[in-house]
Amino acid sequence: MGYRFKVIVLFVLCSLFFVQAKAQELLDYPLDTIKGEEVYRYEVERSIGLYRISVNFHVSQSEIVRLNPQLRERGVHYAELLYIPTGRKVDTSKPTSKPTVQPQKPVLTQPKRDTVYIHDTVYIREPIAMVDEPKVAKDTDTIPLIPDSLIFVDLPPLPNSFFLDSTPQKRVVEMALLLPFESQQTKRSGNADRMLEFYQGTLMALNDLQNDSTVYRLRVYDSERSERRVNALCDSTELDSVQGILGLVYPIQIERMSTWCESRQVPLLLPFADDIDLASHPQVLQFNSSALQEADSLCAWIIAHEANLHCVALDVNESDLTEPIRILLDRMEEDSIELSWISMEELMSDSAAWVLDSEKENLFILHSDRFQQVRILLPYIVKLQEAGYKVRIVSQYSWQKEHLNLPQVYTSVFTSDIGFEIYDAMWSEFFKNDHVSENPRYDLLGYDLMRALVAWLNGETETEGLQSIVRWAQVENGGYQNTCVKVIAY
Protein backbone atom coordinates (compact mmCIF):
# COMPACT_ATOMS: atom_id res chain seq x y z
CA MET A 1 0.00 0.00 0.00
CA GLY A 2 2.90 2.37 0.87
CA TYR A 3 4.66 1.58 -2.41
CA ARG A 4 1.54 2.39 -4.49
CA PHE A 5 1.12 5.69 -2.65
CA LYS A 6 4.74 6.64 -3.38
CA VAL A 7 4.25 5.88 -7.09
CA ILE A 8 1.15 8.10 -7.25
CA VAL A 9 2.94 10.97 -5.48
CA LEU A 10 5.92 10.64 -7.82
CA PHE A 11 3.63 10.70 -10.89
CA VAL A 12 1.86 13.85 -9.68
CA LEU A 13 5.16 15.61 -9.00
CA CYS A 14 6.46 14.70 -12.46
CA SER A 15 3.27 15.97 -14.06
CA LEU A 16 3.52 19.28 -12.21
CA PHE A 17 7.16 19.62 -13.24
CA PHE A 18 6.23 18.95 -16.90
CA VAL A 19 3.41 21.52 -16.83
CA GLN A 20 5.65 24.11 -15.20
CA ALA A 21 8.42 23.47 -17.73
CA LYS A 22 5.89 23.75 -20.57
CA ALA A 23 4.59 27.00 -19.15
CA GLN A 24 8.15 28.41 -18.99
CA GLU A 25 8.69 27.64 -22.68
CA LEU A 26 7.89 30.84 -24.62
CA LEU A 27 5.24 30.62 -27.32
CA ASP A 28 5.32 32.43 -30.65
CA TYR A 29 3.29 35.52 -29.65
CA PRO A 30 4.33 39.18 -29.16
CA LEU A 31 5.62 39.91 -25.65
CA ASP A 32 5.02 42.87 -23.40
CA THR A 33 5.56 43.90 -19.80
CA ILE A 34 2.89 44.88 -17.30
CA LYS A 35 4.01 45.92 -13.79
CA GLY A 36 7.17 43.84 -13.95
CA GLU A 37 5.38 40.77 -15.31
CA GLU A 38 6.04 39.42 -18.79
CA VAL A 39 2.86 38.80 -20.82
CA TYR A 40 1.79 37.65 -24.27
CA ARG A 41 -0.33 39.93 -26.46
CA TYR A 42 -2.96 37.59 -27.92
CA GLU A 43 -5.74 38.47 -30.39
CA VAL A 44 -8.70 36.12 -29.85
CA GLU A 45 -9.35 33.80 -32.77
CA ARG A 46 -12.74 32.72 -34.08
CA SER A 47 -14.74 30.10 -32.13
CA ILE A 48 -12.41 29.99 -29.11
CA GLY A 49 -13.31 30.52 -25.47
CA LEU A 50 -11.54 31.26 -22.21
CA TYR A 51 -11.07 27.60 -21.32
CA ARG A 52 -9.37 26.76 -24.62
CA ILE A 53 -7.12 29.83 -24.33
CA SER A 54 -6.03 28.75 -20.84
CA VAL A 55 -5.20 25.25 -22.10
CA ASN A 56 -3.24 26.56 -25.10
CA PHE A 57 -1.15 28.90 -22.92
CA HIS A 58 -0.80 26.46 -19.98
CA VAL A 59 -2.17 28.99 -17.51
CA SER A 60 -5.27 29.06 -15.32
CA GLN A 61 -8.41 30.96 -16.31
CA SER A 62 -8.22 33.02 -13.12
CA GLU A 63 -4.74 34.27 -14.12
CA ILE A 64 -6.07 35.41 -17.49
CA VAL A 65 -9.01 37.19 -15.84
CA ARG A 66 -6.59 38.87 -13.41
CA LEU A 67 -4.82 40.63 -16.29
CA ASN A 68 -8.05 41.21 -18.24
CA PRO A 69 -10.63 42.32 -15.64
CA GLN A 70 -13.27 43.00 -18.29
CA LEU A 71 -13.75 39.22 -18.56
CA ARG A 72 -15.43 39.23 -15.15
CA GLU A 73 -18.41 40.95 -16.82
CA ARG A 74 -18.60 38.98 -20.07
CA GLY A 75 -16.95 36.31 -22.18
CA VAL A 76 -14.16 36.75 -24.72
CA HIS A 77 -14.89 38.10 -28.20
CA TYR A 78 -13.36 37.53 -31.59
CA ALA A 79 -10.43 39.89 -32.43
CA GLU A 80 -10.27 41.16 -28.84
CA LEU A 81 -6.78 41.71 -27.44
CA LEU A 82 -5.94 39.76 -24.27
CA TYR A 83 -2.87 39.76 -22.03
CA ILE A 84 -1.73 36.24 -21.04
CA PRO A 85 0.91 35.75 -18.31
CA THR A 86 4.06 33.89 -19.37
CA GLY A 87 4.93 33.03 -15.77
CA ARG A 88 8.22 34.94 -15.89
CA LYS A 89 9.14 38.07 -13.97
CA VAL A 90 11.07 40.94 -15.55
CA ASP A 91 13.78 42.90 -13.81
CA THR A 92 12.32 46.40 -13.93
CA SER A 93 15.57 47.96 -12.68
CA LYS A 94 17.13 47.49 -16.13
CA PRO A 95 16.03 49.88 -18.88
CA THR A 96 14.15 48.31 -21.77
CA SER A 97 13.47 49.64 -25.24
CA LYS A 98 10.05 48.02 -25.48
CA PRO A 99 7.09 50.26 -24.60
CA THR A 100 5.04 49.30 -21.60
CA VAL A 101 1.36 49.11 -22.44
CA GLN A 102 -1.22 48.96 -19.71
CA PRO A 103 -4.16 46.61 -20.33
CA GLN A 104 -7.04 48.39 -21.98
CA LYS A 105 -10.27 48.16 -20.04
CA PRO A 106 -13.43 48.03 -22.15
CA VAL A 107 -15.94 50.80 -21.52
CA LEU A 108 -19.41 49.32 -21.08
CA THR A 109 -22.10 51.88 -21.81
CA GLN A 110 -24.83 49.39 -20.87
CA PRO A 111 -25.15 47.08 -17.88
CA LYS A 112 -25.01 43.41 -18.81
CA ARG A 113 -28.76 42.95 -18.32
CA ASP A 114 -29.74 45.63 -20.88
CA THR A 115 -29.83 43.60 -24.04
CA VAL A 116 -32.46 42.81 -26.64
CA TYR A 117 -31.60 39.12 -26.28
CA ILE A 118 -32.26 37.04 -23.18
CA HIS A 119 -28.63 36.10 -22.66
CA ASP A 120 -25.56 37.77 -21.26
CA THR A 121 -23.80 39.41 -24.20
CA VAL A 122 -24.33 42.94 -25.43
CA TYR A 123 -21.21 43.14 -27.56
CA ILE A 124 -22.02 44.41 -31.06
CA ARG A 125 -18.57 45.63 -32.06
CA GLU A 126 -18.18 42.41 -34.04
CA PRO A 127 -21.67 41.00 -34.73
CA ILE A 128 -20.34 37.45 -35.21
CA ALA A 129 -20.10 37.27 -31.43
CA MET A 130 -23.86 37.65 -31.13
CA VAL A 131 -25.29 35.28 -33.71
CA ASP A 132 -24.43 31.78 -32.49
CA GLU A 133 -27.96 30.90 -31.30
CA PRO A 134 -29.71 33.95 -29.80
CA LYS A 135 -32.92 33.34 -27.90
CA VAL A 136 -35.48 35.98 -28.78
CA ALA A 137 -37.82 37.33 -26.14
CA LYS A 138 -41.35 35.95 -26.28
CA ASP A 139 -44.62 37.75 -25.61
CA THR A 140 -44.46 36.83 -21.93
CA ASP A 141 -40.97 38.30 -21.54
CA THR A 142 -39.93 41.90 -21.23
CA ILE A 143 -37.20 43.34 -23.40
CA PRO A 144 -34.76 45.12 -21.08
CA LEU A 145 -33.42 47.30 -23.90
CA ILE A 146 -33.08 50.81 -22.52
CA PRO A 147 -33.99 53.38 -25.21
CA ASP A 148 -31.91 56.20 -23.78
CA SER A 149 -28.70 54.19 -23.79
CA LEU A 150 -26.46 52.59 -26.36
CA ILE A 151 -25.80 48.87 -26.71
CA PHE A 152 -22.13 49.12 -27.61
CA VAL A 153 -18.74 48.14 -26.26
CA ASP A 154 -15.63 49.94 -27.44
CA LEU A 155 -11.99 50.19 -26.46
CA PRO A 156 -10.17 53.47 -25.78
CA PRO A 157 -7.49 54.49 -28.31
CA LEU A 158 -4.22 52.59 -28.14
CA PRO A 159 -0.77 54.16 -28.64
CA ASN A 160 0.66 53.82 -32.15
CA SER A 161 3.60 51.82 -30.89
CA PHE A 162 1.22 49.13 -29.74
CA PHE A 163 0.61 48.01 -33.33
CA LEU A 164 4.25 47.73 -34.37
CA ASP A 165 4.23 43.92 -34.11
CA SER A 166 0.58 43.44 -35.00
CA THR A 167 -1.43 43.11 -38.19
CA PRO A 168 -2.64 46.30 -39.99
CA GLN A 169 -5.67 47.99 -38.48
CA LYS A 170 -9.04 47.24 -40.07
CA ARG A 171 -11.30 49.84 -41.64
CA VAL A 172 -14.21 50.51 -39.27
CA VAL A 173 -17.71 51.18 -40.61
CA GLU A 174 -20.29 52.32 -38.06
CA MET A 175 -24.04 52.23 -38.69
CA ALA A 176 -27.15 52.78 -36.59
CA LEU A 177 -30.42 50.86 -36.46
CA LEU A 178 -33.47 52.81 -35.20
CA LEU A 179 -36.68 50.79 -34.82
CA PRO A 180 -39.70 50.85 -32.45
CA PHE A 181 -38.86 47.83 -30.27
CA GLU A 182 -41.42 48.91 -27.64
CA SER A 183 -38.91 48.09 -24.94
CA GLN A 184 -40.76 50.24 -22.41
CA GLN A 185 -44.11 48.52 -22.99
CA THR A 186 -45.35 45.93 -20.50
CA LYS A 187 -46.78 43.83 -23.32
CA ARG A 188 -45.32 44.11 -26.80
CA SER A 189 -47.38 44.13 -29.98
CA GLY A 190 -46.86 41.94 -33.01
CA ASN A 191 -45.16 44.89 -34.67
CA ALA A 192 -42.37 44.79 -32.06
CA ASP A 193 -41.83 41.10 -32.82
CA ARG A 194 -41.40 41.95 -36.48
CA MET A 195 -38.86 44.62 -35.55
CA LEU A 196 -36.89 42.01 -33.60
CA GLU A 197 -36.91 39.71 -36.64
CA PHE A 198 -35.68 42.61 -38.77
CA TYR A 199 -32.90 43.28 -36.24
CA GLN A 200 -31.82 39.64 -36.33
CA GLY A 201 -31.53 39.83 -40.10
CA THR A 202 -29.27 42.89 -39.89
CA LEU A 203 -26.93 41.01 -37.54
CA MET A 204 -26.76 38.07 -39.94
CA ALA A 205 -25.90 40.45 -42.79
CA LEU A 206 -23.07 42.08 -40.84
CA ASN A 207 -21.79 38.66 -39.87
CA ASP A 208 -21.59 37.68 -43.55
CA LEU A 209 -19.95 40.99 -44.51
CA GLN A 210 -17.04 40.70 -42.06
CA ASN A 211 -13.70 40.38 -43.83
CA ASP A 212 -10.00 40.79 -43.19
CA SER A 213 -10.00 44.51 -43.96
CA THR A 214 -13.31 45.80 -42.52
CA VAL A 215 -15.09 45.68 -39.17
CA TYR A 216 -18.77 46.66 -39.04
CA ARG A 217 -20.16 48.22 -35.89
CA LEU A 218 -23.89 48.54 -35.24
CA ARG A 219 -25.49 50.99 -32.82
CA VAL A 220 -29.03 49.90 -31.88
CA TYR A 221 -31.74 52.23 -30.56
CA ASP A 222 -35.40 51.91 -29.66
CA SER A 223 -36.85 54.79 -31.71
CA GLU A 224 -40.23 54.54 -29.93
CA ARG A 225 -43.09 56.50 -31.54
CA SER A 226 -42.42 60.10 -30.59
CA GLU A 227 -40.37 62.90 -32.08
CA ARG A 228 -38.81 63.44 -28.65
CA ARG A 229 -36.70 60.30 -28.95
CA VAL A 230 -35.26 61.26 -32.33
CA ASN A 231 -34.70 64.87 -31.20
CA ALA A 232 -32.66 63.60 -28.25
CA LEU A 233 -30.46 61.50 -30.54
CA CYS A 234 -29.95 64.33 -33.04
CA ASP A 235 -29.07 66.79 -30.27
CA SER A 236 -26.53 64.42 -28.72
CA THR A 237 -23.14 63.31 -30.07
CA GLU A 238 -23.98 59.61 -30.11
CA LEU A 239 -24.45 59.41 -33.88
CA ASP A 240 -21.50 61.62 -34.84
CA SER A 241 -19.35 58.70 -36.01
CA VAL A 242 -22.19 56.89 -37.83
CA GLN A 243 -21.80 56.54 -41.61
CA GLY A 244 -25.27 55.18 -42.40
CA ILE A 245 -28.65 54.83 -40.68
CA LEU A 246 -31.28 52.12 -41.24
CA GLY A 247 -34.77 52.37 -39.78
CA LEU A 248 -37.46 54.76 -38.56
CA VAL A 249 -41.15 54.18 -39.22
CA TYR A 250 -43.14 57.30 -38.33
CA PRO A 251 -43.14 60.42 -40.58
CA ILE A 252 -42.76 62.86 -37.66
CA GLN A 253 -39.45 61.17 -36.80
CA ILE A 254 -38.25 60.90 -40.38
CA GLU A 255 -38.47 64.66 -40.98
CA ARG A 256 -36.10 65.51 -38.13
CA MET A 257 -33.64 62.68 -38.79
CA SER A 258 -33.56 63.49 -42.51
CA THR A 259 -32.53 67.08 -41.70
CA TRP A 260 -29.78 65.79 -39.42
CA CYS A 261 -28.54 63.37 -42.10
CA GLU A 262 -28.52 66.09 -44.75
CA SER A 263 -26.34 68.33 -42.58
CA ARG A 264 -23.80 65.51 -42.20
CA GLN A 265 -24.17 63.80 -45.58
CA VAL A 266 -25.23 60.50 -43.96
CA PRO A 267 -27.63 58.21 -45.89
CA LEU A 268 -30.93 57.30 -44.19
CA LEU A 269 -32.48 54.08 -45.55
CA LEU A 270 -36.21 53.84 -44.76
CA PRO A 271 -37.41 50.21 -44.78
CA PHE A 272 -41.18 50.77 -44.37
CA ALA A 273 -42.21 54.31 -45.38
CA ASP A 274 -43.65 54.80 -48.88
CA ASP A 275 -44.91 58.39 -49.06
CA ILE A 276 -41.87 60.56 -48.35
CA ASP A 277 -41.34 63.69 -50.46
CA LEU A 278 -37.95 62.56 -51.73
CA ALA A 279 -37.38 65.78 -53.65
CA SER A 280 -37.04 67.55 -50.27
CA HIS A 281 -34.91 64.85 -48.60
CA PRO A 282 -31.70 64.29 -50.57
CA GLN A 283 -30.14 61.85 -48.07
CA VAL A 284 -33.15 59.50 -47.89
CA LEU A 285 -33.20 56.08 -49.55
CA GLN A 286 -36.83 54.85 -49.71
CA PHE A 287 -37.09 51.09 -50.14
CA ASN A 288 -40.86 50.70 -50.47
CA SER A 289 -42.37 51.60 -53.80
CA SER A 290 -44.62 54.64 -54.08
CA ALA A 291 -48.25 54.44 -55.23
CA LEU A 292 -47.23 56.05 -58.53
CA GLN A 293 -44.51 53.45 -59.10
CA GLU A 294 -46.95 50.63 -58.41
CA ALA A 295 -49.52 52.20 -60.77
CA ASP A 296 -46.89 52.48 -63.52
CA SER A 297 -45.86 48.85 -63.05
CA LEU A 298 -49.46 47.60 -63.02
CA CYS A 299 -50.32 49.58 -66.16
CA ALA A 300 -47.27 48.19 -67.94
CA TRP A 301 -48.33 44.67 -66.97
CA ILE A 302 -51.95 45.28 -68.10
CA ILE A 303 -50.80 46.66 -71.46
CA ALA A 304 -48.56 43.62 -71.96
CA HIS A 305 -51.56 41.29 -71.31
CA GLU A 306 -54.27 43.54 -72.77
CA ALA A 307 -55.27 41.02 -75.46
CA ASN A 308 -56.49 38.63 -72.73
CA LEU A 309 -57.71 41.14 -70.13
CA HIS A 310 -60.90 43.12 -69.59
CA CYS A 311 -60.55 45.73 -66.83
CA VAL A 312 -63.56 46.46 -64.61
CA ALA A 313 -63.59 49.28 -62.03
CA LEU A 314 -66.06 49.95 -59.27
CA ASP A 315 -68.09 53.09 -59.97
CA VAL A 316 -68.06 55.04 -56.68
CA ASN A 317 -67.76 58.63 -55.60
CA GLU A 318 -64.32 60.19 -55.91
CA SER A 319 -64.22 60.67 -52.14
CA ASP A 320 -64.62 56.89 -51.61
CA LEU A 321 -61.46 56.06 -53.57
CA THR A 322 -58.28 55.56 -51.57
CA GLU A 323 -55.24 57.40 -52.88
CA PRO A 324 -53.42 54.39 -54.44
CA ILE A 325 -56.56 53.36 -56.36
CA ARG A 326 -57.18 56.91 -57.56
CA ILE A 327 -53.58 57.14 -58.82
CA LEU A 328 -53.96 53.78 -60.59
CA LEU A 329 -57.20 54.78 -62.35
CA ASP A 330 -55.70 58.12 -63.42
CA ARG A 331 -52.64 56.40 -64.84
CA MET A 332 -54.82 53.86 -66.71
CA GLU A 333 -56.72 56.76 -68.28
CA GLU A 334 -53.44 58.42 -69.30
CA ASP A 335 -52.28 55.17 -70.90
CA SER A 336 -55.62 54.81 -72.74
CA ILE A 337 -56.38 51.46 -71.12
CA GLU A 338 -59.99 50.45 -71.83
CA LEU A 339 -62.00 50.31 -68.62
CA SER A 340 -65.59 49.24 -67.87
CA TRP A 341 -67.47 50.51 -64.84
CA ILE A 342 -69.88 48.73 -62.52
CA SER A 343 -71.76 50.07 -59.52
CA MET A 344 -71.56 48.49 -56.10
CA GLU A 345 -75.32 47.83 -56.20
CA GLU A 346 -75.02 45.96 -59.51
CA LEU A 347 -72.18 43.82 -58.20
CA MET A 348 -74.03 42.93 -54.97
CA SER A 349 -77.36 42.22 -56.73
CA ASP A 350 -75.92 39.70 -59.18
CA SER A 351 -76.50 42.12 -62.08
CA ALA A 352 -72.86 42.39 -63.17
CA ALA A 353 -72.95 39.91 -66.05
CA TRP A 354 -73.80 42.56 -68.64
CA VAL A 355 -70.45 44.36 -68.12
CA LEU A 356 -68.24 41.26 -68.09
CA ASP A 357 -66.41 39.63 -70.99
CA SER A 358 -67.08 35.91 -71.25
CA GLU A 359 -63.95 35.30 -73.38
CA LYS A 360 -61.32 37.26 -71.44
CA GLU A 361 -60.14 37.47 -67.87
CA ASN A 362 -62.03 40.21 -66.04
CA LEU A 363 -59.62 42.16 -63.84
CA PHE A 364 -61.55 43.88 -61.00
CA ILE A 365 -60.16 47.12 -59.57
CA LEU A 366 -62.01 47.80 -56.32
CA HIS A 367 -62.33 51.19 -54.65
CA SER A 368 -59.83 50.62 -51.83
CA ASP A 369 -56.44 49.02 -51.31
CA ARG A 370 -57.43 48.14 -47.72
CA PHE A 371 -58.75 44.65 -47.30
CA GLN A 372 -61.26 45.45 -44.56
CA GLN A 373 -62.97 48.01 -46.80
CA VAL A 374 -63.52 45.61 -49.72
CA ARG A 375 -63.96 42.21 -48.07
CA ILE A 376 -67.77 42.52 -48.21
CA LEU A 377 -67.57 42.61 -52.04
CA LEU A 378 -65.34 39.58 -52.52
CA PRO A 379 -68.04 36.88 -52.09
CA TYR A 380 -69.96 38.44 -55.00
CA ILE A 381 -66.87 38.27 -57.22
CA VAL A 382 -66.44 34.63 -56.20
CA LYS A 383 -70.02 33.99 -57.36
CA LEU A 384 -69.09 35.33 -60.81
CA GLN A 385 -66.16 32.95 -60.84
CA GLU A 386 -68.45 30.05 -59.90
CA ALA A 387 -70.82 31.10 -62.72
CA GLY A 388 -68.04 30.43 -65.24
CA TYR A 389 -66.49 33.88 -65.68
CA LYS A 390 -62.71 34.27 -65.51
CA VAL A 391 -61.98 36.87 -62.86
CA ARG A 392 -58.99 38.36 -61.07
CA ILE A 393 -58.67 41.19 -58.57
CA VAL A 394 -56.01 43.84 -58.02
CA SER A 395 -54.86 43.40 -54.42
CA GLN A 396 -52.02 44.27 -52.07
CA TYR A 397 -49.28 41.91 -50.90
CA SER A 398 -50.58 42.30 -47.33
CA TRP A 399 -53.80 40.57 -48.43
CA GLN A 400 -52.03 37.28 -48.98
CA LYS A 401 -52.48 36.20 -45.37
CA GLU A 402 -56.25 36.19 -46.00
CA HIS A 403 -55.92 33.09 -48.24
CA LEU A 404 -58.45 34.35 -50.78
CA ASN A 405 -59.82 31.82 -53.26
CA LEU A 406 -59.53 34.36 -56.09
CA PRO A 407 -56.72 34.80 -58.60
CA GLN A 408 -54.92 38.04 -57.78
CA VAL A 409 -52.52 40.57 -59.26
CA TYR A 410 -50.40 42.79 -57.05
CA THR A 411 -47.18 44.76 -57.08
CA SER A 412 -44.46 44.27 -54.55
CA VAL A 413 -40.81 45.01 -53.87
CA PHE A 414 -40.59 41.50 -52.43
CA THR A 415 -39.67 38.77 -54.87
CA SER A 416 -41.30 35.34 -54.85
CA ASP A 417 -38.22 33.37 -55.83
CA ILE A 418 -36.18 33.17 -52.63
CA GLY A 419 -32.99 31.17 -53.03
CA PHE A 420 -34.10 28.11 -51.09
CA GLU A 421 -30.67 26.46 -51.08
CA ILE A 422 -29.18 29.56 -49.47
CA TYR A 423 -32.13 29.78 -47.11
CA ASP A 424 -31.80 26.18 -45.96
CA ALA A 425 -28.10 26.62 -45.33
CA MET A 426 -28.25 29.93 -43.50
CA TRP A 427 -31.69 30.54 -42.07
CA SER A 428 -33.88 27.53 -41.32
CA GLU A 429 -31.85 26.38 -38.33
CA PHE A 430 -31.25 29.93 -37.10
CA PHE A 431 -34.76 31.34 -37.25
CA LYS A 432 -36.82 28.12 -37.47
CA ASN A 433 -39.77 29.72 -39.25
CA ASP A 434 -41.66 29.15 -42.47
CA HIS A 435 -40.32 30.56 -45.73
CA VAL A 436 -42.99 29.29 -48.15
CA SER A 437 -44.96 32.53 -48.27
CA GLU A 438 -45.54 35.57 -50.45
CA ASN A 439 -45.63 37.76 -47.34
CA PRO A 440 -42.45 39.67 -46.55
CA ARG A 441 -40.10 37.94 -44.14
CA TYR A 442 -38.81 40.61 -41.80
CA ASP A 443 -35.59 38.77 -40.98
CA LEU A 444 -34.82 38.41 -44.68
CA LEU A 445 -35.82 42.03 -45.23
CA GLY A 446 -33.41 43.19 -42.50
CA TYR A 447 -30.68 41.05 -44.05
CA ASP A 448 -31.24 42.43 -47.56
CA LEU A 449 -31.52 46.08 -46.55
CA MET A 450 -28.44 46.05 -44.32
CA ARG A 451 -26.46 44.65 -47.24
CA ALA A 452 -28.04 47.28 -49.52
CA LEU A 453 -26.95 50.06 -47.14
CA VAL A 454 -23.39 48.74 -47.00
CA ALA A 455 -23.37 48.46 -50.81
CA TRP A 456 -24.55 52.09 -51.06
CA LEU A 457 -21.67 53.19 -48.81
CA ASN A 458 -19.35 51.35 -51.20
CA GLY A 459 -20.79 53.20 -54.21
CA GLU A 460 -23.13 50.45 -55.49
CA THR A 461 -26.68 51.38 -56.57
CA GLU A 462 -28.08 47.89 -57.15
CA THR A 463 -28.15 44.77 -54.97
CA GLU A 464 -30.03 41.49 -55.15
CA GLY A 465 -30.76 39.88 -51.80
CA LEU A 466 -32.40 36.70 -50.58
CA GLN A 467 -35.87 38.23 -50.81
CA SER A 468 -35.64 41.71 -52.28
CA ILE A 469 -34.02 43.42 -55.24
CA VAL A 470 -32.91 47.00 -54.68
CA ARG A 471 -32.21 49.41 -57.55
CA TRP A 472 -31.78 53.05 -56.49
CA ALA A 473 -32.70 56.00 -58.73
CA GLN A 474 -32.56 59.68 -57.79
CA VAL A 475 -35.80 61.66 -57.67
CA GLU A 476 -35.73 65.28 -58.90
CA ASN A 477 -32.22 65.99 -57.57
CA GLY A 478 -33.44 64.84 -54.16
CA GLY A 479 -33.47 61.47 -52.42
CA TYR A 480 -33.43 57.99 -53.91
CA GLN A 481 -36.26 55.56 -54.63
CA ASN A 482 -36.05 51.82 -55.08
CA THR A 483 -37.27 51.35 -58.65
CA CYS A 484 -37.45 47.57 -58.61
CA VAL A 485 -41.18 46.79 -58.46
CA LYS A 486 -42.37 43.33 -59.38
CA VAL A 487 -45.91 42.48 -60.56
CA ILE A 488 -46.98 39.09 -59.26
CA ALA A 489 -50.03 37.47 -60.86
CA TYR A 490 -51.56 34.16 -59.87
CORLIN-V76834 format. One record per run of one state. SS is the DSSP state (2 for helix, 1 for strand, 0 for the rest). FROM is the first residue (numbers start at 1). TO is the last residue. Records with the same first field share a line. If there is no record, write none. Layout:
SS: FROM-TO, FROM-TO
//
This chain:
0: 1-1, 25-29, 35-36, 44-49, 58-60, 68-68, 73-80, 90-106, 109-116, 118-126, 131-135, 137-152, 155-159, 164-170, 180-189, 210-213, 223-226, 236-243, 248-250, 265-266, 271-277, 281-283, 287-290, 305-305, 316-317, 321-322, 335-338, 349-352, 356-360, 366-370, 387-390, 395-396, 403-407, 413-413, 415-419, 427-427, 432-441, 458-461, 465-467, 475-479, 483-485, 490-490
2: 2-24, 50-57, 61-67, 69-72, 127-130, 160-163, 190-209, 227-235, 251-264, 278-280, 291-304, 306-308, 318-320, 323-334, 344-348, 353-355, 371-386, 397-402, 420-426, 428-431, 442-457
1: 30-34, 37-43, 81-89, 107-108, 117-117, 136-136, 153-154, 171-179, 214-222, 244-247, 267-270, 284-286, 309-315, 339-343, 361-365, 391-394, 408-412, 414-414, 462-464, 468-474, 480-482, 486-489
//
